[in-house]
Amino acid sequence: MINAQFPEKLQFLFRKYRYKVAYGGRGSAKSWSFARALLITGAAKQLRILCAREVQKSIKNSVHTLLADQIQALGLGGFYEVLETEIRGRNGTTFAFAGLATHTADSLKSFEGVDVCWIEEAQTVSKKSWEILIPTIRKDGSEIWISFNPNLDSDETYKRFVVSPPQDSFVAQVNYYDNPWFPAVLDQEREHCKLTNPADYPTIWEGRCRTTVEGAIYAHEYDAAIREGRICNVPYDPKLRVHTIWDLGWNDSMSIILAQRLRSEIRVIDYIENSHKTLDWYAAELNQRRMNWGSDWIPHDGDTRDFKTGKSTKEILLSFGRRPRITPNIGVEAGIKAARMLLPQCYFDKAKTSRLQECLKRYRRGVNSNTNEPGSPVHDEFSHGADSFRYLAVIAEKMTNEEQMSPTVSRWEPLDASMGY
């Protein structure tokens, strides 16, 4: 008989549920308890166990070492054989290790016979990975165990298993104060964090979600927008011109912000993002809204002619009845500074600009692994929306409700709002 103790909040691991979910802050004994529960259960009966995470570059990135340590702590060294890439029990129980991001639906088929799948650090698991993994773990009576420290409330794992958990789930928030064996050395670290890093303390130690990713460029400004109620219902005002601000892309995402200006107030009323669509598709998306259009602000390279078509983005948009203008190129860092200054003036429609908000929450700088110093902004799936917002900051003062350039002439003249633009 194995004599092992568990925090009361984690004893549900020995009860039967399809999904067993534990989330919370540091020092809660989540990983320690998950490893122990699986080793004990696997010693009692033959199980095929998959230990997964979103990215696993090597076995060192897995829970292999944690399991090996707990085997010794539980006195199970004579039962389990710890191999380089797997762990085997004398009764046929096996532990395998995998990174989800490198797998497809076909490559995961080999795991269809898994009894238990434990996903550690599950806050990073993508929607695509969940949609591939869950139907793969299909054996009768199979279980999916999920442990993580939450990051954003918009992360896929948090939304899927905490905000709207599936049927047959047990979800527990577990923190350091739920761990009877919380060590004194960690308590010293906790107290130090509370004093020196109060902004991150609730996430690190109490398992609360952040409003932006760690190191987000616009963290302070976005937090202020939430506190001040500027992420809300922002309706279209037909008396004001709607200006569009573009970040061009084909393989990468194309992003378009729809914004109105009333004196110094910028109202971000809508947002479009897609990829592998031609300019006529985006023009049609805009034109069908039949708004009181202002200018279409495109990046500085929008005046460059494509060698395949012989036409520039500006010329193509003109042919679709749009009103393109070129956004001045002031450089990334100057644009970020302008964006920080503009954010306190902005209101965002909560529903229609949710994707743009996600981009602003996750826009961050790369960190040099050798010096630990922040560098240029990371180019990823969230940078396109953030770039379009940076362009909005550059042209915000030029957003007028009075006169616009006619798409059919090269001079400035008033446009009649009754034209339906």
Secondary structure as the mmCIF struct_conf table of DSSP 4:
data_model
#
loop_
_struct_conf.conf_type_id
_struct_conf.id
_struct_conf.beg_label_comp_id
_struct_conf.beg_label_asym_id
_struct_conf.beg_label_seq_id
_struct_conf.end_label_comp_id
_struct_conf.end_label_asym_id
_struct_conf.end_label_seq_id
HELX_RH_3T_P HELX_RH_3T_P1 GLU A 8 PHE A 14
BEND BEND1 ARG A 15 ARG A 15
BEND BEND2 ARG A 18 ARG A 18
STRN STRN1 TYR A 19 TYR A 23
TURN_TY1_P TURN_TY1_P1 ARG A 26 GLY A 27
BEND BEND3 SER A 28 SER A 28
HELX_RH_AL_P HELX_RH_AL_P1 LYS A 30 ALA A 44
BEND BEND4 LYS A 45 LYS A 45
STRN STRN2 ARG A 48 ARG A 53
BEND BEND5 GLU A 54 GLU A 54
BEND BEND6 LYS A 57 SER A 58
HELX_RH_3T_P HELX_RH_3T_P2 ILE A 59 ASN A 61
BEND BEND7 SER A 62 VAL A 63
HELX_RH_AL_P HELX_RH_AL_P2 HIS A 64 ALA A 73
TURN_TY1_P TURN_TY1_P2 LEU A 74 GLY A 75
TURN_TY1_P TURN_TY1_P3 GLY A 77 PHE A 79
STRN STRN3 TYR A 80 VAL A 82
BEND BEND8 GLU A 84 THR A 85
STRN STRN4 ILE A 87 GLY A 89
TURN_TY1_P TURN_TY1_P4 ARG A 90 ASN A 91
BEND BEND9 GLY A 92 GLY A 92
STRN STRN5 THR A 94 GLY A 99
HELX_RH_3T_P HELX_RH_3T_P3 LEU A 100 THR A 102
TURN_TY1_P TURN_TY1_P5 ALA A 105 ASP A 106
HELX_RH_3T_P HELX_RH_3T_P4 SER A 107 PHE A 111
TURN_TY1_P TURN_TY1_P6 GLU A 112 GLY A 113
BEND BEND10 ASP A 115 ASP A 115
STRN STRN6 VAL A 116 ILE A 119
BEND BEND11 GLU A 120 GLU A 121
HELX_RH_3T_P HELX_RH_3T_P5 ALA A 122 THR A 124
HELX_RH_AL_P HELX_RH_AL_P3 LYS A 127 THR A 136
BEND BEND12 LYS A 139 LYS A 139
TURN_TY1_P TURN_TY1_P7 ASP A 140 GLY A 141
STRN STRN7 GLU A 143 PHE A 148
STRN STRN8 LEU A 152 LEU A 152
TURN_TY1_P TURN_TY1_P8 ASP A 153 SER A 154
BEND BEND13 ASP A 155 ASP A 155
HELX_RH_AL_P HELX_RH_AL_P4 GLU A 156 TYR A 158
HELX_RH_PI_P HELX_RH_PI_P1 LYS A 159 VAL A 163
BEND BEND14 SER A 164 SER A 164
HELX_LH_PP_P HELX_LH_PP_P1 PRO A 165 PRO A 166
BEND BEND15 GLN A 167 ASP A 168
STRN STRN9 SER A 169 GLN A 173
HELX_RH_3T_P HELX_RH_3T_P6 TYR A 176 ASP A 178
TURN_TY1_P TURN_TY1_P9 PRO A 180 TRP A 181
HELX_RH_AL_P HELX_RH_AL_P5 ALA A 184 THR A 196
TURN_TY1_P TURN_TY1_P10 PRO A 198 ASP A 200
HELX_RH_AL_P HELX_RH_AL_P6 TYR A 201 GLU A 206
HELX_LH_PP_P HELX_LH_PP_P2 ARG A 208 CYS A 209
STRN STRN10 ARG A 210 ARG A 210
BEND BEND16 THR A 211 THR A 212
TURN_TY1_P TURN_TY1_P11 GLU A 214 GLY A 215
STRN STRN11 ALA A 216 ALA A 216
TURN_TY1_P TURN_TY1_P12 ILE A 217 TYR A 218
HELX_RH_AL_P HELX_RH_AL_P7 ALA A 219 ARG A 227
TURN_TY1_P TURN_TY1_P13 GLU A 228 GLY A 229
STRN STRN12 ILE A 231 CYS A 232
TURN_TY1_P TURN_TY1_P14 PRO A 238 LYS A 239
BEND BEND17 LEU A 240 LEU A 240
STRN STRN13 VAL A 242 ASP A 247
BEND BEND18 TRP A 250 ASP A 252
HELX_LH_PP_P HELX_LH_PP_P3 SER A 253 SER A 253
STRN STRN14 MET A 254 LEU A 262
TURN_TY1_P TURN_TY1_P15 ARG A 263 SER A 264
STRN STRN15 GLU A 265 ASN A 274
BEND BEND19 SER A 275 HIS A 276
HELX_RH_AL_P HELX_RH_AL_P8 LEU A 279 ASN A 287
TURN_TY1_P TURN_TY1_P16 GLN A 288 ARG A 289
STRN STRN16 TRP A 293 ILE A 298
HELX_RH_3T_P HELX_RH_3T_P7 HIS A 300 ASP A 303
BEND BEND20 THR A 304 THR A 304
STRN STRN17 ARG A 305 ARG A 305
HELX_LH_PP_P HELX_LH_PP_P4 ASP A 306 ASP A 306
TURN_TY1_P TURN_TY1_P17 PHE A 307 THR A 309
BEND BEND21 GLY A 310 GLY A 310
STRN STRN18 SER A 312 SER A 312
HELX_RH_AL_P HELX_RH_AL_P9 THR A 313 SER A 319
TURN_TY1_P TURN_TY1_P18 PHE A 320 GLY A 321
STRN STRN19 PRO A 324 ILE A 326
HELX_LH_PP_P HELX_LH_PP_P5 THR A 327 PRO A 328
HELX_RH_AL_P HELX_RH_AL_P10 VAL A 332 LEU A 342
HELX_RH_3T_P HELX_RH_3T_P8 LEU A 343 GLN A 345
STRN STRN20 CYS A 346 ASP A 349
TURN_TY1_P TURN_TY1_P19 LYS A 350 THR A 353
HELX_RH_AL_P HELX_RH_AL_P11 SER A 354 ARG A 362
STRN STRN21 ARG A 364 ARG A 364
STRN STRN22 ARG A 365 VAL A 367
TURN_TY1_P TURN_TY1_P20 SER A 369 THR A 371
STRN STRN23 PRO A 374 PRO A 377
HELX_LH_PP_P HELX_LH_PP_P6 VAL A 378 VAL A 378
BEND BEND22 ASP A 380 ASP A 380
TURN_TY1_P TURN_TY1_P21 GLU A 381 PHE A 382
HELX_RH_AL_P HELX_RH_AL_P12 SER A 383 ILE A 395
HELX_RH_3T_P HELX_RH_3T_P9 ALA A 396 LYS A 398
BEND BEND23 ASN A 401 GLU A 402
STRN STRN24 GLN A 404 MET A 405
TURN_TY1_P TURN_TY1_P22 PRO A 407 THR A 408
BEND BEND24 VAL A 409 ARG A 411
STRN STRN25 TRP A 412 GLU A 413
HELX_RH_3T_P HELX_RH_3T_P10 ALA A 417 MET A 419
#
